[in-house]
Each structure stands twice: as C-alpha cells, then as structure tokens.
Amino acid sequence: MKQLVRVQNFCVSRDGYGAGEGQTLERPFGNVDPGRLVSWAGATAHWPNRTDPGGTLGLDDYFTRDFSNNIGAEIMGRNKFGPQRGPWENHDWEGWWGEEPPFHTPVFVLTHHERPSITLGETTFHFLDASPKDALARAFEAAEGKDVRIGGGVATVREFLAADLIDSLHVAVSPLDIGAGERLWESPEALTDRFHLEKVPSPGSDVVHHLLWRK
C-alpha cells in the first residue's frame, strides 16, 4: 500500500490564517488565542490533552481520533517546535509539549541549524537541514510503511504544497478572522487545480471541515 503524505487537523481562521503575528515563548500562535482556533478539538472526547472524562462525540471527535490513524512519522517546521530563531543558544528547550509530546512517532524538524536528536516519552525529534523531498524520504523510512503527517506550521505546509508532495489535507476552518500573520490560503478553491474539495460543516461546533484529496 502506498504511503501517503497527509495534513491532518490543521486549524485556520475564516480568512485563512493559521497563526497571528508576534510569536513568543508564552504565545505560540502569536497575537491569536489558540483556544479560539482549536476549541472544536479541545471539546471532543478524544482530545489527546484531555485530563477529565467526558467531551463531545460526533464529527469533530472523529477527526480528533483520526489525527494519529496510520501515522508513522511527522514533519514540522522549526517555528512549530519553538520560538527561537537562528543558531541554537543552548539545547535546554525541548518543545512546547512537556515530557510526553502527543506525537508518539519520530518527528523531523526542519531547520537550518541542526542539533542532536532528543527523545521525550514515545517521541524522538530529529533536526534536519533538508529540502522537503529529502526530509520526506527520511520520514518515509522512519514511518515503516505508515503515512507521514505534515504537522505545520503554515510555512511548512505551504512549502510541501509548492513541492507537490501532499496527498490529502484536512483543514478545520474556525469562525474568526485574524487579518495578518501566517496565511495558508486566500481561498481553499486555489487548490482545486490539484485537489478535490469537500466542505463539511460540523453540527457540533461552528467549524467547517475542509477535506482535500488528489485528483
């Protein structure tokens, strides 16, 4: 079975932004409250960070559960791993996620400034100075026959789209406008030259799930 390259549960605003301006250690999404982008997922029964019982079922919960389905590795950009820029000043920073990141697979972080791999729980982060094609080859090998998820942020997803390396996308569009920052698209219809597009409003939230798959 062919290994696929997937964007999964990627959240953007109604005007196409996945993050605002001014990312800092305290504000990974810049001047945007991440809760407003991802509240649909946080409300579900299978949200990986849920610490109490309960949560919603239905369509939103299906996508939350599907996040890790048949995923063997992830590729992310350095901005998703942390707020630092340029050469690493030290290796103390180990990501936003604490001792047990939610990935549970090898993760390949694209950066022009490599550093030694680190393992936290069931996740190992590898730091690559590589093109999308070369990084994908490494991720496919590590995934051992499973799919590879392009985890973001926006610039990384756009880079893999530009290289024509993505097979499918699930993008959850939340009902807010950000106005500036990291923009995935001006309109999802811009991708319909290569992808089928289906928009599925969620009856349990105000999110519209956008499903795109190769023609």
C-alpha positions as CSV (number, residue, x, y, z in Angstrom):
1,M,0.0,0.0,0.0
2,K,1.3,3.5,-0.9
3,Q,2.5,5.6,1.9
4,L,0.6,8.9,1.9
5,V,1.6,12.4,2.9
6,R,-1.2,14.0,5.0
7,V,-2.1,17.3,6.6
8,Q,-4.4,16.4,9.5
9,N,-6.5,18.5,11.8
10,F,-4.8,21.7,10.7
11,C,-6.7,24.7,12.1
12,V,-7.0,28.1,10.3
13,S,-9.2,31.1,10.6
14,R,-12.1,32.0,8.3
15,D,-9.7,34.3,6.4
16,G,-7.1,31.6,6.1
17,Y,-4.5,32.3,8.8
18,G,-3.0,29.5,11.0
19,A,-1.2,31.9,13.4
20,G,-1.1,35.6,14.1
21,E,1.9,37.9,14.4
22,G,4.4,38.1,17.2
23,Q,5.1,34.5,18.2
24,T,6.8,34.3,21.6
25,L,7.5,31.6,24.2
26,E,4.3,32.5,26.0
27,R,2.2,32.9,22.8
28,P,3.0,30.1,20.3
29,F,0.2,31.4,18.0
30,G,1.3,35.0,18.2
31,N,-1.4,37.5,19.0
32,V,-4.1,35.0,18.5
33,D,-5.8,33.0,21.3
34,P,-5.2,29.4,20.2
35,G,-8.3,28.3,22.1
36,R,-10.4,30.2,19.5
37,L,-8.8,28.2,16.7
38,V,-8.8,24.7,18.3
39,S,-11.8,24.9,20.7
40,W,-13.7,22.4,18.4
41,A,-11.0,19.8,19.0
42,G,-10.5,20.5,22.7
43,A,-14.2,19.9,23.4
44,T,-14.1,16.4,22.0
45,A,-13.9,13.1,24.0
46,H,-10.7,12.0,22.3
47,W,-8.7,15.3,22.5
48,P,-5.2,13.9,23.4
49,N,-4.7,16.6,26.2
50,R,-8.0,15.8,27.9
51,T,-7.5,15.1,31.6
52,D,-11.1,14.7,32.7
53,P,-13.8,12.3,31.4
54,G,-16.5,13.5,29.0
55,G,-16.3,15.5,25.9
56,T,-18.3,15.6,22.7
57,L,-18.7,12.8,20.2
58,G,-19.7,13.0,16.5
59,L,-17.9,14.5,13.5
60,D,-15.4,16.7,15.4
61,D,-14.5,13.8,17.6
62,Y,-14.0,11.6,14.5
63,F,-11.3,14.0,13.2
64,T,-9.7,14.1,16.6
65,R,-9.4,10.3,16.7
66,D,-8.2,10.3,13.1
67,F,-5.2,12.5,13.9
68,S,-2.9,9.6,14.6
69,N,-4.5,7.0,12.4
70,N,-1.8,5.1,10.4
71,I,0.7,7.9,11.0
72,G,4.3,6.7,11.3
73,A,6.2,10.0,11.4
74,E,5.7,13.7,11.3
75,I,7.5,16.6,9.7
76,M,7.2,20.1,11.2
77,G,8.9,23.4,10.8
78,R,11.1,24.9,13.4
79,N,8.5,27.5,14.4
80,K,6.2,24.8,15.4
81,F,8.9,23.2,17.6
82,G,9.7,26.5,19.4
83,P,10.1,30.3,19.2
84,Q,13.8,30.5,18.8
85,R,15.5,31.8,15.6
86,G,19.0,31.4,14.3
87,P,21.6,29.2,15.9
88,W,20.6,27.3,19.0
89,E,21.8,29.3,22.0
90,N,21.6,26.1,24.1
91,H,19.8,22.7,23.9
92,D,17.6,23.2,27.0
93,W,14.5,23.9,25.0
94,E,12.7,20.7,24.1
95,G,9.5,21.9,22.6
96,W,6.1,23.1,23.7
97,W,4.7,19.7,24.8
98,G,6.5,18.7,28.1
99,E,7.7,15.2,28.9
100,E,5.2,13.3,26.8
101,P,4.5,15.0,23.4
102,P,1.3,14.0,21.6
103,F,3.1,12.6,18.5
104,H,4.4,9.1,19.7
105,T,6.4,8.8,16.5
106,P,9.6,10.1,15.0
107,V,9.3,13.8,14.3
108,F,11.6,15.6,11.8
109,V,12.0,19.3,12.5
110,L,13.2,21.3,9.5
111,T,15.8,23.9,10.5
112,H,18.9,25.5,9.0
113,H,20.6,24.9,12.4
114,E,20.8,21.3,13.3
115,R,21.2,19.9,16.8
116,P,21.3,16.4,18.3
117,S,18.1,14.3,18.4
118,I,16.1,14.2,21.6
119,T,13.7,11.6,22.9
120,L,10.8,12.5,25.1
121,G,8.5,9.7,26.1
122,E,7.5,7.9,22.8
123,T,8.5,10.8,20.6
124,T,12.0,11.3,19.1
125,F,12.8,14.7,17.5
126,H,15.3,14.8,14.7
127,F,16.6,18.1,13.4
128,L,17.2,18.3,9.6
129,D,18.6,20.9,7.2
130,A,17.0,19.3,4.2
131,S,14.7,20.0,1.3
132,P,11.1,18.8,1.5
133,K,11.8,15.9,-0.8
134,D,14.8,14.8,1.2
135,A,13.1,15.2,4.6
136,L,10.2,13.2,3.3
137,A,12.5,10.4,2.2
138,R,13.8,10.2,5.8
139,A,10.3,10.3,7.3
140,F,9.0,7.6,5.0
141,E,11.9,5.3,6.1
142,A,11.2,6.0,9.7
143,A,7.4,5.5,9.3
144,E,8.0,1.9,8.3
145,G,5.2,1.7,5.8
146,K,2.8,4.1,7.5
147,D,1.8,7.6,6.4
148,V,3.7,10.8,7.1
149,R,1.9,13.8,8.6
150,I,3.0,17.3,7.7
151,G,2.3,19.0,11.0
152,G,2.9,22.6,10.2
153,G,3.2,25.4,10.8
154,V,1.7,27.2,7.9
155,A,5.1,27.9,6.1
156,T,5.9,24.2,6.2
157,V,2.6,23.1,4.8
158,R,2.9,25.7,2.0
159,E,6.4,24.5,1.2
160,F,5.3,20.9,0.8
161,L,2.3,22.1,-1.3
162,A,4.6,24.1,-3.5
163,A,6.8,20.9,-4.0
164,D,3.6,19.0,-4.9
165,L,4.3,16.4,-2.1
166,I,1.0,16.3,-0.3
167,D,-1.7,13.7,-1.0
168,S,-4.5,14.9,1.3
169,L,-5.4,17.7,3.7
170,H,-7.9,18.1,6.5
171,V,-8.2,21.8,7.4
172,A,-10.6,22.9,10.1
173,V,-11.8,26.5,9.5
174,S,-12.9,28.3,12.6
175,P,-15.4,31.2,12.5
176,L,-13.0,34.1,13.3
177,D,-10.8,36.4,11.3
178,I,-7.2,37.1,12.2
179,G,-6.2,39.6,9.5
180,A,-2.5,39.2,9.5
181,G,0.2,36.6,10.3
182,E,0.9,33.2,8.7
183,R,-1.7,32.5,6.0
184,L,-2.4,29.1,4.5
185,W,-4.6,30.3,1.6
186,E,-6.7,33.2,0.4
187,S,-9.3,30.7,-0.6
188,P,-9.3,26.8,-0.5
189,E,-10.5,26.9,-4.1
190,A,-7.0,27.9,-5.0
191,L,-6.0,24.3,-4.5
192,T,-8.8,22.7,-6.7
193,D,-6.5,22.6,-9.7
194,R,-4.8,19.6,-8.0
195,F,-7.3,18.5,-5.3
196,H,-10.9,17.6,-4.9
197,L,-12.5,19.7,-2.2
198,E,-15.4,18.9,0.1
199,K,-16.6,21.3,2.8
200,V,-18.4,19.6,5.8
201,P,-20.0,21.9,8.4
202,S,-19.9,20.4,11.9
203,P,-23.3,20.1,13.6
204,G,-21.5,20.2,17.0
205,S,-19.5,23.4,16.5
206,D,-19.2,26.3,14.2
207,V,-16.2,24.8,12.4
208,V,-16.3,23.8,8.7
209,H,-14.0,20.8,7.9
210,H,-12.3,21.1,4.5
211,L,-11.3,17.8,3.0
212,L,-8.9,17.9,0.0
213,W,-7.5,14.9,-1.8
214,R,-5.6,14.5,-5.0
215,K,-7.5,14.3,-8.3
